[in-house]
Amino acid sequence: MFKRMQEDVQSVFARDPAARNALEIIFTYPGLHAIWWHRVAHWCWRHRLRLLARLIANISRWLTGIEIHPGAKIGRRFFIDHGMGVVIGETAEIGDDCTIYHGVTLGGTSWKAGKRHPTLGNNVVIGAGAKVLGPITIADGARIGSNAVVLKDVPEGATVVGIPGRIVQRTREVDPTRARLAQRLGFDAYGVARDMPDPVAHAIDCMLDHIQALDKKLTTLSESVKSLGGEVDESDLPNLSGCNLEPAIDESPTAEQPAPRDNDGKP
């Protein structure tokens, strides 16, 4: 038991740069307290002491703001950062070395008995406010971005963002350099990385590339028609001269700059 508690404390050091010393972690981290309370409640649940297990879980929720059903299965070195508003359902299963942030819900989408909640593999990161719903599987190394809503299985090493959740990045081959860096850092904060692509910007970039390719082909086609003696009516083409973006403030050296004013508005 004490070895598991020591692992929990060390996992906080590895994933939270704000952690200063062991005593601070032990006495001031509600995510750690919720996990320790859950282990007691889960032991009672497995030994058919269901009412006592629910009472312990309810006390833990009052004290920490984190609701974990005593039936949930949680692996080693699980870290809940900040923690307020986290909800983990009865049939949820969480692997080793996972990290979740405040406002995360591992919930169900059915009232039927049986498996209703998600299964998380190892080294999964779920960002703040994300909702992972239903009996789905989040494979090893997956990352769920903040406020994402995930309703389908997520493959290994994938990054999911948006509502509904969409895969924006998938690691097929592990770069040894990035693997060593990830091992040293231990996690990606809030389920995002610095080089994470923006799906909206990517879609716009693809549209612009397509438009430019079409424009080039039309220009080539028009020149070919003219070279063969044909005529191309360009009167209906829009004027694009005003489509360039201009700065709101003229920053040229000759521009007249307003005189500075004091707090009363006087020059």
Residue pairs with C-beta under 8 A, 6 or more apart in sequence:
4 39
4 76
5 36
7 76
7 77
8 32
8 35
8 36
8 77
8 78
8 79
9 22
9 25
9 26
9 32
10 77
11 77
11 78
11 79
11 97
12 19
12 25
12 29
12 32
12 79
13 19
13 25
14 186
14 187
15 79
15 81
15 99
15 186
15 187
16 79
16 81
19 25
19 29
25 32
26 32
30 63
30 64
30 65
30 66
30 80
30 82
30 83
30 84
31 64
31 66
31 79
31 80
31 81
31 82
31 83
31 86
32 80
33 60
33 63
33 64
34 60
34 64
34 66
34 68
34 80
34 83
34 86
35 68
35 74
35 78
35 80
37 56
37 57
37 59
37 60
37 63
37 64
37 68
38 57
38 60
38 68
38 70
38 72
38 74
40 56
41 53
41 54
41 56
41 57
41 60
41 68
41 70
42 53
42 70
42 71
42 72
42 73
42 74
44 50
44 52
44 53
44 56
44 70
45 53
45 70
45 71
50 70
53 70
54 70
56 70
57 67
57 68
57 69
57 70
60 66
60 68
61 67
61 68
64 83
65 83
65 84
65 85
65 86
66 80
66 83
66 84
66 85
66 86
67 86
67 87
67 88
68 74
68 86
68 88
69 88
69 89
69 90
69 92
71 90
71 91
72 88
72 89
72 90
72 91
72 92
72 93
72 94
72 106
72 117
73 92
73 93
73 94
74 88
74 94
75 94
75 95
75 96
75 97
75 98
75 122
76 96
76 97
77 96
77 97
78 94
78 96
78 97
78 98
78 99
79 98
79 99
79 100
80 86
80 99
80 100
80 101
81 99
81 100
81 101
81 102
82 101
82 102
82 128
83 102
84 102
84 103
85 102
85 103
85 104
86 100
86 102
86 103
86 104
86 105
87 104
87 105
87 106
87 107
88 94
88 106
88 117
89 106
89 107
89 108
89 116
89 117
90 116
90 117
91 108
91 114
91 115
91 116
91 117
91 135
92 106
92 117
92 118
92 119
92 120
93 117
93 118
93 119
93 120
94 106
94 120
94 124
95 120
95 121
95 122
95 123
95 124
95 140
96 122
96 123
97 122
97 123
97 186
98 120
98 122
98 123
98 124
98 125
98 126
99 124
99 125
99 126
99 187
100 125
100 126
101 126
101 127
101 128
101 129
101 130
101 146
101 190
101 191
102 128
102 129
103 128
103 129
103 130
104 126
104 127
104 128
104 129
104 130
104 131
104 132
105 130
105 131
105 132
105 133
106 117
106 118
106 120
106 132
107 117
107 131
107 132
107 133
108 116
108 117
108 133
108 134
108 135
109 116
109 133
109 134
109 151
110 116
110 134
110 135
115 135
116 134
116 135
117 134
117 135
118 132
118 133
118 134
118 135
118 136
118 137
118 138
118 150
119 135
119 136
119 137
119 138
120 126
120 132
120 138
121 137
121 138
121 139
121 140
121 141
121 142
121 156
122 140
122 141
123 140
123 141
123 187
124 138
124 140
124 141
124 142
124 143
124 144
125 142
125 143
125 144
125 187
125 188
125 190
125 191
126 132
126 138
126 143
126 144
126 191
127 143
127 144
127 145
127 146
127 147
127 148
127 190
127 191
127 192
128 146
128 147
128 190
129 146
129 147
130 144
130 145
130 146
130 147
130 148
130 149
130 150
130 191
131 148
131 149
131 150
132 138
132 144
132 150
133 149
133 150
133 151
134 151
136 150
136 151
136 152
136 153
136 154
137 153
137 154
138 144
138 150
138 153
138 154
139 153
139 154
139 155
139 156
139 157
139 158
140 156
140 157
141 156
141 157
141 171
142 154
142 155
142 156
142 157
142 158
142 159
142 160
143 158
143 159
143 160
143 188
143 191
143 192
143 193
144 150
144 154
144 160
144 165
144 191
145 159
145 160
145 161
145 162
145 190
145 191
145 192
145 196
146 190
146 191
146 192
147 163
148 160
148 161
148 162
148 163
148 165
148 191
149 162
149 163
149 164
149 165
150 160
150 164
150 165
151 164
151 165
152 164
152 165
154 160
154 165
154 167
155 167
155 170
156 171
157 170
157 171
157 172
157 174
158 167
158 169
158 170
158 171
159 167
159 168
159 169
159 170
159 191
159 192
159 193
159 196
160 166
160 167
160 168
161 168
161 192
161 196
161 199
162 168
162 199
166 199
168 196
168 197
168 199
168 202
169 196
169 197
182 188
222 232
222 234
225 231
225 232
226 232
249 255
259 267
260 267
261 267
